[in-house]
Amino acid sequence: MSSPARLFSIPASIALIILCAFPPAGDAATVPGDHPTIQQAIDAAQPGDVIEVAAGTYQESLRVAKPLTLRAADLMGVVLTASAEAAAVLEVAEGITVHLIGLSFQGGRVGVQLNSRAKAAIRRCAITGQSEAGLVALEDAELALWDNEIASVRVVGLQIAATARVIGGGNRLRDNGADVDGWLP
């Protein structure tokens, strides 16, 4: 039997479904059109903005500290790779909500890290080739995963803290050291 701390309540499940279905409607910015780098676009964005990234490979280590949507202009045509010194390709700050759509996160120690109480809806993304973990959800993070691929991660594809909540479907985990570390409903 699972402990109550690991189970998600119906309201939490509904909130995650709404988070995934209705991304914030803010202003739109483009990379490289409006900003030369993705991090510059993130830094300039207002809460709720949408950043659309043109196809290409971007070597950046991103930190998101405000609610926003980051999406590929061309589905799976955007490849994000970590800069050499970074722990994660993309890190979401504590308590922040993000939507990630159609992006590919490659390399680094961690692909995407959600810090405590962060919320993310991740759809049609690929997280591959990390040395430690593909996707990490720390304490009380909320994660909606739909139609993603997490593959070829050396240690663990999906690392979930005991108090994190996860919903989703259509995800593929393959060729990882371990597919999941933690608890999934």
Beta strands, then each sheet from edge to edge (+ up, - down):
strand 1: 28-31
strand 2: 50-53
strand 3: 56-59
strand 4: 62-64
strand 5: 68-72
strand 6: 78-81
strand 7: 88-92
strand 8: 97-101
strand 9: 103-106
strand 10: 110-114
strand 11: 119-123
strand 12: 126-128
strand 13: 133-137
strand 14: 142-146
strand 15: 149-151
strand 16: 156-160
strand 17: 165-169
strand 18: 172-174
strand 19: 178-181
sheet 1: 1+ 2+ 5+ 8+ 11+ 14+ 17+
sheet 2: 3+ 6+ 9+ 12+ 15+ 18+
sheet 3: 4+ 7+ 10+ 13+ 16+ 19+
end
